[in-house]
């Protein structure tokens, strides 16, 4: 309301004068009074700045909310504000944060942190009030409480721990304010004053909840207080406590922890270094103890009692078959009636479970951009009821990060996941940085989750460790470190097999997640079953609707490349909570057994489930891709028709030639694991076994026999094939899974197993080349691998409505340019005769956020792993808007078509 009043009254400088005449100069005008922080890509902020500049109506104070929880970063917001003021030529004004601190931040540490942040910039701050009902104006914004806080008429008010911080700030932090700096990770801040007459300095320290750990605090310039530059410094420490009931606990004055002497050097005093390294040493020493505990923790790791066997055959796991039936039941009118609501069917229509379309949602690769974008797509799908109609969801590379977090730390709450992403983004840290390492190490047992999987892998197999193993554990632990209510990691987060029950997937409550990976086709391997002639010679497809025409790219080049398909170099693997295996090989092992040593189909040891961080790291191991793929990704980002582009193109063509088709060229390789498909018989065409052969043989007598004859619980295919029908076992004792974006940047290959019978593929694509013909080529290449011809039928289903009210001509231009491309529909028929549809949804700009182009924005690249909260919001809102405003009706039309066709076929 304040913002609207400001825009309405103060459109011109003259009206600003009228405002002053009416209310007096003591009533300050404020703007923009938004509920979100400054952002250079936030249209509310940029349009407001342009407006007040053009109309000479700059307010007396700049006002906004800082209530992003642990994602708030006032120092960052201040810097962005300065950038906006510079960009639009606006003057400096008083800053007034008219609401700061979320309810969880309103504890002594959080209040001290916010005081420090606001004092540094001379900003006025109004503490947020998160109470409701009569408490809203009864408990002083959670600074007071009473024995019966829910009774408005009761008395007996007392102070909580937070109140004592503000009391100390008001009465004790007197004297001259001196400069302080926030910690390198932005999580610890200080407000300091000095009394030169008393030769005393007071420092109020607070961390941003839920930060934990040990920090170094350095005091410099002590000589200015007349203190010696060496010797001993007396430091008295006070502790502000918080009660078990937090906001409602009665607390007393701060506790005096004593006055202690500390050695100073060169006029400085540093605390915490010894304590920090001592704690790190303790953490490292505890890793061995915790790993030994895991070896006998049968409650957490019941697989310690189980032997594992390779499952042969193309059939689905029996648990997945059961899941499909339960999911269809839930979607039908016999369950939650999800399809009826989503399609808005007539009230008397009853959806038979036999008519339920089987929908699969897949997310592409694309680093953090797709991680955020896929979360936005899922958010929109949930809001419209589409998510409740989906049976499988799968990811490539960055989309795997989204699914991993959604099914673990977010606990199926997409808003919780988005809040988590914004919090992580506010830290402005690369996942491989020292800051990220410290964040993980400072969390409870963080070193165990970071180092433990590597130690376990090195100890229990002959597999060596590589740089990508550390990449796997560091990226996963940093991303899956929950920030609220406090930073922590748990063993449950890294047990991918256990989410089958924990997420209710076994009851059909959530879609079944699949993570895609690939490995290079072994030279000694028989040819994968999905290779087809069409995969090497894709028929020419119409390109009139490709975005090449929109972007002005060379259509001729796209046509030529569409007809060229190189020899298949990869085999696809799927990683579900049930199994890890390859539809190209028709071989699978239980997910909890991945990482064990197998010989001829039987595991030879028992160990706890391998940390999910290692598997997730392999699915997202784009840095370990072949040089040719790195060059192709680089080529997309280089302006066309430049000398650099021509040189890179020539080099790329050389790498694509037959002579170099198997050239890897990248010194960074994905991590190894024991090959579960290793066997003892001699494969056809293989000259000799690898060096692992003799090492495994020595282990067979006492371990392999137990695997065969054990009376404990074991797992195998219910309908096992006869030995003579098995494909040959592989001769190499190790295997390497990698990012499947190297083969195809969409996960359709693993979703399209004929046994699943998917009717509709929803393909969300945030690849860097979505504006080129290469993006659609991937769909045709996928179809060719399954002997399916795709036909573009977009015009039969896609009829998006234009926005009647847009903010600018630029927005109208963006909408006109892309409106026919938000949901492209392709039809194909499987060899079995089943019809299938692909709805291709690329991450394109839209009219509601026209200034952000996901493909060309400098920060919006697949290699950028440091995003600001505003940048995260840009891709989230763009993805959500594309679905909600342009694609959702098309998806409904296709699903209705499939539903009606299945119903008609059943009734015929």
N, C-alpha and C positions, 0 to 999 in steps of 0.2 A: 504493500500500500504506500509506503514512504517513497519507493522508487517511482511509482506511477504519479504520485503527487508532484514529485520533483520534475519529472518530464513534462507534466501538464502545466505547471505554473511557470516554469523557468525556461521556456523555449527561446527567449531572447534576453539580451542584457537588460533591456528596458523592463521586462517582467521581473527580472531579478531585483531591480531597484524597487518595483512595486511591492515585492515580497518583503524587502527590508522596511519599507514605509509601513506596511501593515503589521508586522510582527516585531519590529525593532531590531537593532544590530546585535543584541545579545542572543537572539535566536539564530543559530547557525544553520545554513543549508547543508545538506548531506547528499552524497552520491558516490557510487551508484546504489549503495545499500543492497547489494546482492547477497544471496545465501552461499555463494561459492567464491573461491579465492580468485585473484587476478589471473588472467590467462591471455597470452597473445593470440591464441587460436580460438578463444571463447568469444562468440559473436555478441553475447550480451555486453561484455566488457569493451570490445573494439567498437561496436556501434555506439555505445554510450560515449566513449571517449571522442569519437568523431563528431557526435552530436553537440556535446558541450563545447568543443573547440569551435565548430562552425557557428554556433549561436551565442558565443561569448557568455556562457552560463556555467562557468566552472564553480563548483560548490566550495563552501568554506572548509569542508573536511572530507577526506576520502574514507568511506565506510563500507565494511563488508563483514561477513561471518568467517571465523576460523574454527570450524567444527567438523573437521574431517577425521576425528579420532586420532589414532596413531599415524594416520596419513597426513595430518596437518603439519605444515612446516612454514611458520611465519617468516623465518629468514628467507626462505625461497620465495614466498609470496611478496615480500618487500622488494626483492630483486626484480621480480616480474613487473611489479607496479612501476619501478623506476624505468624499465624498458618501455612500458606503455606511455608513460609521461614523456619520454624522449621521442618516441615514434610520432606522437600527436602534438608535440610542442606544448604540453600542459605544465603549469607551474607546480611547485611543491606546496603541499598543504598538510595540515594536521591529519594524522591517521587515527581513526577511531574504530577499533574492532568491537562492534556493538554486540557480539556474542563470541566468546571463546571457550574452549574446553568442553569435551563431551562428558557424559556422566562418569565413564570409566576413568577419565583423566583427572577427575576432581578428588584427588588424594594428595597427601602432603608433597610427595615427589613431583606430581604433575603440576600442582599449583606453583611450587618453587620454579619449575621449568618455565611456565608461562609468564610469571613475573619477570624472570630474566630476559625472556624473548621480547616482551613489550617494553621493558625499561631501556634496552639497548637502542631501540628506534624511537624512543620518546613517544610511544603510542599509548593512546587511551584504550582501556580494555574494560568491557562489561562481561562479567562472568555469566555463562549460560545457565539457565534454570531449567532442569530436565524433570522436575517433579510435576505431579499432576493433581487434579482435584484441589482440595483445600490446602494441601502441602505446597502448592505452587506459590502461595503468598504467606506461608506460615513458617517455613524453616530456613529462610534467608539463603535461598539457592544452595541448599545442602551444606551450609556452614554450621547450622544448629540442628539439634534434635531434642527429643524429650521422651520420657518413659513410654508414652503412648502416642507415637507420632501420627497415627492415623486418626486420632480424635482431635478435631480442630479446637474444641473447647478446653482440652486439658492443658496443664501448665507444667512447670518444672523444667524449663529449657536448659540445655547444657551445650557446651562446645564439643565439636568432634575434632579429629586431628587436623583437618584442613583449616579450621578456624584459627588454630594456634600459629599456623604458617603466616597467615595474613596479619595476625596480631603482632608477630615478631617483625614482619616486614614494616609495619606501620610505626612501631615504637622503638625498634632497635637498629634498623638499617638506616641510621642517620649519618650525617657527615657528607663528604664529597664522593659522588659516584665516580668510579674508575672503570676503565675499559676492560671488558672480558671478551672471550671468544668461545663459541660453542665447540663441542668436541668434533673430531673429524667425521664421525658418523652422524652428527646432528642430533644425537639422542641425550646428551648431557649438557646442561647450560648452567651459567652462574651469574648472579648479580652481586656486585661487590661495592662496598663503600669504605672510606678510610677517615680516620680522625687523627690528623697530624699532631695535634696537641697531646693526645693520649697515646700516640704511637701505636695505634690499634687499627687493624683491618678486619672487617667482617665480610664473610662470603656466604651467600645463600645458594646452595647447590641443589639441583633437582634433575631427575631424568624423566624422559618422555615415556609414560607407561605404554607398553608393558616391558620396557627395557630392564634387563638384569645384567650383572657382570661386574667386573672391576675396571675402573678408569684411573688414569693418571691425572692428577691435578697439580699444575705448576703455578707457583706464585713468583712473580718477577718484580724488579724495581723496589726491593725491600729497603735499599739504602735511602730512598726518598722519605721513609718513615724514621730514619735515623737508626735503622737496624744494621748490624754488622753483615758483611758480605760472606762471612764464613763462621762456623761455630755451631751453636744450637739455637733453634727457634722454638718457642713455646706455642703450641697449638691446642686450643680448647675446642672440643667437638661436642655438638648438641644433636640430639636425634629427635625428629618429629615422628611419633609413632602413629600407626593406623590400627583401629580395632578390628575384631573379627567380623563385625557387622558393618564395617567400612563407614558409610555416611551416617549411620544411626548409632555408632558407638560413642560413649562418653570418654573423652581423653583429657589428660591433664597437660600442664606445660611441657615444653620439650625437655627431654632427659639429658642431664649433663653426663657425658661419657668420660670426662676427665681432661686434665691438662698434661700434655706429654711433650717432651723435648724431641726435636727432629733435627738431624744434621742438615746444614745448608751449605751450598757451594756456589760461588760466583753470584751471590745475591739471589739465588733461586732455591726453592724447596720443592722436590718432586716426591709424591707419595704413590704407592701402589705398584711400582715396577716389580719389586721383589715378590709382593703378594701375587701379582698377575702370573709371573713365570712359575712360581711355586704351584699355583692352581693348575697351570697347563701341564706341569710335570705329573701332578696327581691325576689329572684327566687321562693322560697317556698311559700311566701305569694301570689305571682302572679298566682300560680297553681289554686287556688280556683277561682280567677277572670276569668282566661282563660276557665276553665271548665264551669262556668256560661255563658260566652260568647257563648260557643259551643251549649248550650241548645236552643239558639234562632238564631243561624246562619243557616238559611234555605238555603242560597246559597251554602255553603260548605257541609251541611248535609241535602239534600232535604228529606231524609227518616224521618225527624222529622214530616213530614206531613202524613206519611204513617202508616197504620196498616199492620201487617204481619200475614200470615196464613201458616200452615204446608201444604206442597204439598204431596199428596199421589199418588203413582203409580210408575211404572218402566220406564215410558216414559222419554225421555230427556226433559230438559227445552226448551221451544219453541224458545228461543234465541239461544241456542246451535244448534238446528235443522237448523235454518236459517244460522248460522255460517258455518256448515258443507257444505251446498250448496255453499256458497260464497267462502270458501276455496278451494273446488274442482274446482270451476270455475276459480279461480286465478291460480291454478296449471296447468290447462288444456290449450290447444292452444287457447281457447276463452279468456283467461286471460293473464297471464305473461309467459305462456309456460314453466313453471319451470321444469316439468317432462321431457319434450322433451330435454331440455338442459342437465339435469342431466344424463339421460340415453343415451345421444348422439344418438338420433334416426335419421333416414334418413331425409333429408331436406323436402321431400314431405309428411312425416308422420304428421298427425294431431291428437292430443290427444283429444279424446272426454271426456267430464267431467264425463260421466258414467263409464269410464274405469280407472279413477284415483284411484290408490291404496290408502287406508286410512292407514297412517303411524302414529304410536305413539312411541315417544321416552321417555324412563323412566330411571331415575337415582336412584341408590341404596342409602342406608345409608352408613355412614362411616366418620362422622365428617368433619373436615376441609379437610382431604385428598380427599373425594369425592366432597366437595364443589369446590375445585380447579380442580380436575380431570374432573368433569362434565362440568365446564367452558371450559376446553381444548377440550372436545368432541364437545361441541356446536361450538367452534371456528373452528374446522376442518369441521364440518357439514356446516357451513356458507361458508367457503372457497371453498368447492366442490359443493355447490348448493343443498346439501341434506336438509338443514334447510327449504328451500323454498318449499319442498315437504312434510313436516311434518304437520299433522293436530292437534295432541295433544302432549303435553310434560308434564310429571309428575315426582314427586320426592318423595323420602323417606328421612326423617331426613336431613342429610347434603346437599343433592341435593335440598331440599326445600329452603335452604339459597341461593343457586345459582339462582334458579328461582325467588325468591323474589327480589334479587338485580338486576337481568337482567331486570325485568319488571318495576322496580321503578327507582332507582337512575341511572342505566346504560342506561335507555331509549332505550333498544333494541340494544345497541352498545356493542358487545362482547369485543372489544378492550378497551373501556372505563371501562368495568367491570374488565378486567384483570389488567389494570393500577391501579384501585381502590384496588384490592387485594394486589398488590405489595406495594402500599403505606401503607396500614394497616399493612402488614407484617413487614415493616421497623420500625414500632413502637415497635416491640418486646414486646407486651403486651397481657396478657390473657384477654379475653372479660369480665371476672368477677373480674378483678383486680382494685385496686384503680386508677391506671393510666387510665383505660378505663372509670371508673366512672367520673374522672375529665375531660376527653376528652368530654364526653357527657354533663356534667354539665356546662362546659365552653362555649359550643356552644350556639347560640341564642335560648332561650327558651328550652334549653336542659333538664332542670329539669322538665318542663311541659311534655315533651315526655317520660321522664323516670318514673316520679311519677304519672302523671295525670291519665294514664290508671288504675293504682292500686287504686287511690282514687275514681275514678268513679265507678270501679267495687265494691268496698267496700260500697259505699254510696247507690247504686241503686239496690242492691239485698241482699239476705240473705247469699250469698255465701261468705265464709271467704277467706282470702288471705293465700297463702303458699309460701315457699321458691322458688318454681318453677315459681310463678308469677313474682317475682323479677328477676329470671333467664331469663324469657321471655323478659321483657322490657329492661334489661341491654344488653343482647346479641344482640337483634335486633337493638336497638338504636346505639350501638357501630359499628355494621357491616354496618348499613344503613346510617351512618353519612357520608355525602359526604365530601371529603377532598378538592376538588378544584371546583371553585376558592377560596372558603373558607368553613370552617367547618360549616355545617348547617343541620338541620332536617326540614322537612316540613310535614304538615298534609296530603298532597297528598300522601306521601310515605306510610302512614299507613292506607290508604283507599283501601283495596284489591278489593272491589267491583267496584271501579271507574276505574280500569285499563281496564275494558272491553271496554270502549270508548276511554280512553286516549291512549291506546296502539294500537288502530285500530283493535282490535280483532273482534269487531262487524262488521267490513268490510272485515274480512278474511285476514288482512294484516300480522298477526302473529299467530303462533300456540296457541291453547288454553291451559293455564297452569292449572294443577291440583296438589294439595298437598294432600298427603296421611296421614291419621291418623287412629288410632284404639281406641276402648274402650273395656274393659272387657265385655263379655256377661253377662248381669244381671241375677242373679239367678232366678228371677221371669219371665224372658223373654221367649217367644216362641222360638223354635229353628230356627236359621237363615236359610234362603232359600238356601244358597249356599253350605251347608254341604252335602256331598255325601259319599257313602260308600267308594269310592276310596280315599277320603281324609283321611280315617282312615287306609286304607290298599293299599298303592300305589304299583302298580305292579312293579316287578323288572325291571330295565332299564339296557341296556348294559353300562358297565363302562369302556370298553376298551379305550375310548377316553378321560376319565377323567384325570385331571392333577395329580391325585394321582400317576399314573404311572410315570409321569414326575418327581415329587418331591420325589418319593420313599415312599409314605405313605402306610398304610396298606389297601389293597383293600378289604379284607374280612370284616373289620370293617365297611367300607363304604357300602358294600352290605347289611349287616345286618340292618344298620340304615335306608337304603333306603326303607326297607319294613315296617318300624315302623312309625306310624303317630298318634300322641296323639290327644285327644279330642280337638276340636276347642274351644279356650278360648276367642277369640276376634271377634269383629264386625268391618268391615272396614267403614271408613268415607272418603269422598272426599270433598275437599275445593276448589271450583272454584271461579272466580269472580262473578258468578251468584248465586250459592247455596252452602250450607253446608248440607250434609246429608249422608245417608248410603244406598248403594245398597243392603245390607243385610236386611234392614228394609223397603225399598221403601218409605222412608220419607225424605223430604227435607224442609229447610227454606231458605229464601233469605240470602245471605251472610251479607248484611247490618243489618240483624235482629239477627244474632247470638249474644248471650249474653243477649237478652231480656228475660223476663219471659213469658212463654206460659202456657195456661191452655186449655186442650182439643183441641189443634190445633190453638188457636188464641192468639196473643200477647196481653198482658194486659197493656203495657206501650209503650211509644215512647221515643227513646233516639238516640243520634248520633251513627253511626256505631262504634262498638268496635274496639279499636286499633289493627291493624294487628299484632303488636308485640306480643300480647297475643296468638293469633291463631298460629302464626309462632313458638312461644315458645313451644306450645303443640305438634306441628308436629315434633319438634326437641328435645323432652324431654327424650332423652336416659338415663340421670342420674336418672330418676324416674322409670326405668324399673324394672321388677321382678328380684329377686336375681338370679334365674336360668339363665336368659339371661345374666346378668353380669358375672356369672361364665363361661358360654359358650364363651363369648368374651375373657375372661382371658385365657381360656384353649388354644385358638388358638395361643396365643403369647408365651406360655411356651414350651421350648424344649421338644420333645417327649422322652419317655423312661427314664425320670428322676424321682427321688422320689417325687418331688413336683408335677410333671404331674400326677403321679399315684394317689396321695392323692386327688388332685383336681378332677380327673376323677371319683374316688369313690364317692366323695361328690356330683358331678354333677349327677351321676347315681341315687343317693338317691333322689335328688330333682326332677328327671325326673320320678320317680316311681309314680304309681297311687295314693298312699297315700298322696303324697305331690304335686300333679299336680296343685292345686289351691293355693299353698303357695306363697305369694308375697315376704315377708322377707326384703323388702327395706323400710327403714323409710322415704325416700324421695318420695313424691307422686306428680303426675302431678296436675295442678291447676283445680279447679272445675269451671263449668259454669252452669247456669240454664238449665235444661233439656227441650228442645223445644218439646219433645214427652211425656211430663207429662200430665196426664189426670185425670179426677175425677171418672170415672167408675172403678169398682173393677176388676183387671186383674185376669185371670184364674190362680189358683194355688198360689195366693199371699195371705198370712194370714192377713196382715194389711198394711195400708199405712204408709209411713215414716213421720217423724216429720214435714216435710215441708207442709204436706197436710192442716192442720188447718191454717197455716200462709198464704197460697195462698187463701184459702176460704174467709178470711177476706177482701181480696182485690178485690174479684170478683164483688160485687154489683156495684161499681162506675167505675171500670176500664174495666172489662171484657165486660160489656154491650156496652161500647163505641166501643170496638173492633169489636163487631158483627154488630152494627147498624150505624157505622160511615159512613158519606157521603163522607169522604175524600177518596183519592186513596187507594186501597187495592190490595193485591196480593194473588192469590190462583191458584190451578191447573185448567186449562181451562176445563178439563174433570174430575170433581171431582167424586170420588166413593160415593156410597150410604153409610150412616153411618153403616148399618148392615154388610157391607163387610170390614170395617176397621179392622185391627189387634187391639188388646187391647191397650189402652193407658198405659203408664208406670207409676208406682206408686211412683217412686223416683223423687224428685224435682230437683235433681242436676245430672250432668253427668261429666265425666272426659275423655277428649281426650288425647291420648298419641302417642308417636313415633311409627309408624307402623312397624319399624324394629323388634319390639318384635314378630310380627306375621309372616312377610315375608319381607326380606330386599329389595324387588323390588316392584314397584307400579303397577304390572300387574293386580292385583285384581280390582282396580278401573278403569283401562283403558279397561278392558275386558267386560264391560257391553254389553250384546248382542245388545242393542239398538244403540251402537256406531258402531258396525260392523268393528272393526279394522282388517285390513288384515295382517299387519306386525308390530310386536313389536320389537323395538330396545331397548335392555336392557343393559345399561352401569352399570357395577358392580365393585365397589371398596371396597367390603367387605373384612374383614380381613381373611376370610376363602376361598378365591377364588381358592386356590391351592388344596382344598380338595373336596371330593365328595359332601359335604354339599351344595356347591354353586349351583350345577346342581340339587340337590334334590329340592331346592326351586322352580325351574321351574316345576318339576313334581308335586309337592304339589299344586302349583297354578293351573296347568291343571286339576288335580284330583278334585279340588273344583268346576270346571265347567264341570265335566264329559268328559274331553278331554284326549285322550291318545297321548302322544308326541313320535315322532320318530326322531332320530338323522339323518339328511340328509346333514350333513356338507360336505361330500365328493362330493355331487352333485353340490355344489356352491362355496366352498372355495378352491381357487387355488392361494395362494399368491406367488408373485415373490420375490425371494431372492435379497438382495442388492449385487451388484457385487463388490463394493468397500467398505470394512469395515476397521475400524481403528486398529483392533487387533484380535487375535485368540479368546480372551474372547468374543468379540462382535459376532464373528461367532458362538461360542458355544451358546450364549444366543439366537440368531436367530433360530438356529437349534432346540433348546429346546422348543421354544414357537410358532413357526411359524404356526402350525396347530390349535392354540387355540385362536387367536385374534378375530375370528368371527365364533362361532359355530352356526349352523343352525338347528332348530327343526321344524318339521311339525306336525300339528294337525288338526282335523276336529271338528267343533262345532256340537252340537246337531241339529242345524238348517241346517247342511250340508255345511256351509261356511268353506272354507279352511283358515287356518291361519299359519303364520310363526313367529317364535321367533328367532331373531339374537342376540345371547348372546356375549357381548363384555366386557370381564373382563379387569381390569387395570393391565397389565402384563409388565415385563421389555421388552425392545427392544434393538436391536443392535446399534441404533444411540445414545443411552444413557445407555450403558451396566452396568455402575457402580451403577445405581440406581434401586433397587428392591422395588417397592411400598409396598410389603408385609413385607419385612424383615428389611428395613432401620429403624434405631432406632427412627428417628423423624416421620416416616410415619405410625403413628397409628391413630386409630379412636378416641382416647382419647386426643391426643395432640392438643391443641388449641393455640399454640405459634409456628409459623413457620417463618423462615427467608425468605427474598426475593429470595435467591438462591434455597431454598428448594421448594418454591412455583413454581419457574420456572421449577424445575426438574419434578414435577408432571404434570404441564401444558404441557410441551414439550413431555413428555412420552405419555400422553393421546392423544395429537394431532397426534403424530407420529404413534401410533397404528392404528388410523383411516386412516390417509393419506397414509401410506405405506402398510398396511396389511388388513384392513377391508373394505375399501370403495368399492373395486371391487366386493367383496362378496355381500355387500348391494345392489349394482347395479344389480347384477345377480338375486337376489331374487325379487327385485322390478320389474325388467323386466318380470320375470316369472309371477308375479301376474297381471301385466298390460296386458300381452298378453293373459292370461287365461280369464280375464274379457272381453277383447275385443272379443275374440273368442266366448265366451258365448253369448255376446250381438248380434253378427252377425249370430249366428247359427240359 
